[in-house]
Amino acid sequence: MPSTTAAMNTPDNTAVIAARRVRKTFGDGRVLALEDASFDIRPGEFITMVGPSGCGKSTLLRIVAGLINHSGGEMIVHGRAVTGPRDDVAMMFQKPTLLAWRTAVENVLLPTELAGTVTDADREKALSLLELVGLKDFAFSFPSQLSGGMQQRVALARLLKTGADILLLDEPFGALDEFTREHLNVELMRIVAEVQATAMFVTHNIGEAIFLADRVFVMTPRPGRLARIIDVPFARPRKPELQLTPEFNALVAEARAVLGGLE
């Protein structure tokens, strides 16, 4: 059976993300959302997170991104404590949040435009990123002319335009149909590998979590704790047919058993 490891507190000097007993409360401390989260993520790893609704998965991503403060413990990214939003971390959500009156390339350029002047090099980069996500022929289309999956591709290109090497994805394909979602999962793995990024991906779909991941973080119901880390041994690149193999389904069953034991 593939190896499974418990969450460890041992420091890893090669980690790009290191959490040490991270805790988060809301409502003046009345609601404990996240407790004792400790882990290390190495450069280039693809980490997925599964767990019941409300277990703190999205909260943990927002703490890594510096969008919200943690209440206790330490969150360290690239060797520095996280105290606020950072240029080396970018986040993508379930909805693409594109501006309807801007073309695809204009939406990709929006963060650059808000930060300062858009150069010809920026425009060329945005076009190359749209080509990377498979939208070369739709750079000048408006969101209303794009399918839901295509809109998420634009959002992914916009994410990559930030230049961040840590990508946080909060159920980015959750609202899409199964076929489109499967196709975008394959594309996402290719793109993350090509840009040599480190990724954390939240999902409720166990099969999706295992298909994408180098390791799967399984979280408990609130207060969210890291119950298990499941190592995924499959070589890359991966094809959808992997999901039909006994080895893949054994990991799905293992993760499901862990989650079932937490109820």
N, C-alpha and C positions, 0 to 999 in steps of 0.2 A: 504494500500500500504506500502511496506517496507520503513523504515525510510531513509531519505537522509539528509546529513549534509553538510554545507558549510565549506570551509577550515578555520581553526581558528589559531589565533596567540597566544592563551593562552598556557603558558608553561606546560608541563607534566613531572614531575620529574621521572616518571617511564619509560619514553621513551628511547629506545636504539638508535633511530635515531631521531634527532630534527633539522628541517630546519627553519630558521628565515629569511624571506625576501631574499632568495638566488637569486642571479642575475648572469648571465653569458653573456659576450660579446666576439665576435671574431673579428679578423681583425682590431686591434687597436681601438676597441670600435665601429666600424662602423656597425656591425651586432649584434643586440640584440637577443640572442637565448632563454634566460630564464629570467623571471622577477617575483620577489615577490613571490617565492615559499616558503610557510610556512606550516609545518605539523609536527605531532608527530607520531611515529610508536612504538607500544608497543612490549615487548618481545614475541616472538612466533607468531606474526601476519604474515599473508600472504597477501601482498599488490600487486595488479596488477595495471598497468598504461596503459591507452588507449588514443589515440589522433591522429590527422592527422600526416602524415609523415613530419618530420622536426620541430616538435613542442617542441623538447627538452627532450623527454623521455630518450633517451640514454645518452644525455648530463648530465641529472640529476643523472643517475646511476653512471656515471664516476666521478661525483663530490663526491657522497657518498663514492665511492671506493678510492678516493684520486688520481685517475689517471690524472685528470685535476684540476686546481685551479678554484674556483669560483671568480667572479669579485666583488661581494658585498654580504652583509648579512653574516649569520653564518650557517655552517653545523657542527653539533655536533653528534658524535657517541660514545656511552658508556661514555657520560659525558665529552669527550675531543674534542676540535676543530679539524676538519680534515685539515691536512696540507700536506698530502702525502699518499702514499700507506700504508696499515695497515694489520697486521697479523690477525685481527679479522673480516676482510671483504674479501670475495672472489667473483669473477665475472666469469660468463659463457656466451659465445657468441653464435650466430646462427650457426657458423661452429665449429666442434669439434676440429680442428687443432691438430690432432694426428700425431705423427711421424711414417711414414710408416714402418720404419725398426725396430720399437720397438713393442713388444707384448702389449696386453691390460694392463697387470699388470705393465710392464715397463713404459708405458705411465702414469699410475696413480702415479707411483713413481718418475716421472721426476722432479716435483717441490721440492720434498724432496732431491733428488740427487743433484740438483743445489744448494740447501741451505747447503749441508754438506754431511756427511756420512749416507748411508742407512743401517739401522740395521735389524736384523731378525724380531724385533717387527714391524718395518715399513712394511716389506714384508707381515707379517701376517695381519696387518691392511689393506693393499691394497687389499689382497685377500678377506678379510671379507667385504670390501666395494663393491667389484665386486659382491659378493654374494648378498649384500643388494640391488644392482640395477638389479639383475636377470641375472648376467653373470658368475655365478660360473663355468660353464663348458667351458667358452671361455677366461679364464684368460691368456692363452698362445697362443691365436690367434692373428694374425696381422690385422691391420685395413682393409686391402684388403679382408680379410675373413669375415668381419662383415658388416651387413646392415647399412644403415644410422642411423636408430633408435638405433642400438646396439652401434655404434660409439658415439652417444650422451650420452648413458648410461656410456660409459667409461669416457667421458668428465665430467659427473656428479660425478662419483666416484673420479676422480682427484680433482674436486672442493671440495668434502667432505674431502679428504685426507689433505687439508690445516688445518683442525680443526677450521676454521672460523665459528662463530655462526651467521653471517649475510651473506646471499647468495643473490647475485644480478644476475638476469638472463635476458639477452637481447635477446628476441625472440629466445630462444634456440631450439624450435621445428618448427620454421617457414618454414623450407625447407622440412619438412616431409609430407607424405601423411596423409590424415585426420584420417584414422583408427589408424595408428601408433602414431600420435599426441595425439589422445584421450586416448590411452592406457598409453602413457608416462605421460600425465597429472595426471591420477589416481595414477600412481607410484610415481610421484614427490610429490604429496600431502602426500602420505604415508611416504615417506622418510624424508621430511621436518619435519613432526610430530614426527617421530621416533628419529631423531637427535636433536629435540627441537631447531630448527633454526628459525630465522626471515628471511623472504624472500620478495624481491621486484622483480616483474616479468613484463617485457615489452611485449606487444602484440598488434597487430592490430585487433585481433579477439575478438569482444565484448562478444560472448558466452563463449569463453575460459577464458576471464578475470573474468567473473562472476562465472563460475564454480570453478575456483581456489581460489578466493579471500575471505578474511574476509571483505576487503574494496577495492573499485575500485576508483582510482584517475583518473578523466577525465580532460584532458589538452586541452587548447585552441590552435589554430594555432599560429605560431611564431609571436611575442615572446611568448613562452610557459608560461602559467599561470595555476594554479590549479583552474579549473572552478567549479568543484563539487566533493565531496566525497560521494560515494554511499555505504551504509552499506549493506552487504550481510548476511541475517539471517539464512541461511541453516546450519543444524547441520552437523558435520563430524563424521565418514567418509562419503564421497559423492560417489555416483555411477553415471555413464553416463545417466541413466534413469531420473535423476533429470532434465536434459535439456528438457524433454518433458512435464514438468508440467506447468500449467498456471502461477504459482508464479515465476518460473524461467524466463519465456518468458516476464512477466510483467517488470522484471528488465532489460532484454535485450532491450525492447522497451523504457524504461526510459533512459537508457544510450544512445541509438541511438538518441532519441529526444534531449538530451543535446548536443551531437555532431552535430546534424543537425542544431541546433540553433546557433552554433558557426561559421558556414560557412559564 
